[in-house]
């Protein structure tokens, strides 16, 4: 299966693009790390979750969770 065929099949079955699904998975992993590891910085959690850019991580996190990672940790 080609990359394009897979992406088309994935979107048809899940109503999400592969990239949006992957981002959601990464954010969920970050939430688990934020709750369990208070000694890790936000940047370390972003990198451990698969984000290469801290500003992109913050933007996507706030987009999905409606709060910043720091506020999420305090909740």
N, C-alpha and C positions, 0 to 999 in steps of 0.2 A: 504494500500500500504506500503510495506517495505521501509526502508531507501534506500537500494540499488536500488530497482525498481524505486523509485522517482528520484534518481540521474540519472539513465539511461534514464528515460523518459524526464527529464529536459534537459539533454545534447542533446538528439535527436531533441527536439523542438527548442532549442536556440543556439546550436553549442557552448555552453559554459558550463563549469562545474558549479555546484551550488556555490562552494567556490569562483570561479573567479567572478561570477555574484554578490555575496554578497560583495566581496572586492570592485568592481566597485561602488556599491551602497554606501558603506561606504566612499569611496574617494569623491564621488559627494557630500555627506553630509558635509564632511570636507571642500570642496571648498566653499560651501555656508557659512559655519561658518567662514572661513578665510576672506571672502569678507564682511561679515556683522558685525562681532565682532572683532574689532581691539584690544580690551583690553584682550582677551583670549590668553593665551600662546599656542604655537604649541602643547605642551604636553597635555594641557587641551582639545584642539580640538581633538587630537588623541583619548583620552579616551572617550570623548563625542560621537565620531563617531564609537565606538565599538572596537577599537584596545587596546590591553592590554600591548603592547610593543612599545615604541616610535621608536626604530630602525627599527622594522618591518613596522611601519607606514611610516617612511621616505623612506624606500626601495620601498614599494608598490606604494607610491605617486609618486616618481620619475619614476618608471617603467611605470605608466599609463599616467602621465601628462608631462613627460620629463623635469620637473624642480622640485626643492625642494619646500617644503611647504612655506618656508620663502620667496623665490623668487616669488612664485605664489602670495603671499600676497602683494608683492610690485608692481606687474604688474597692 
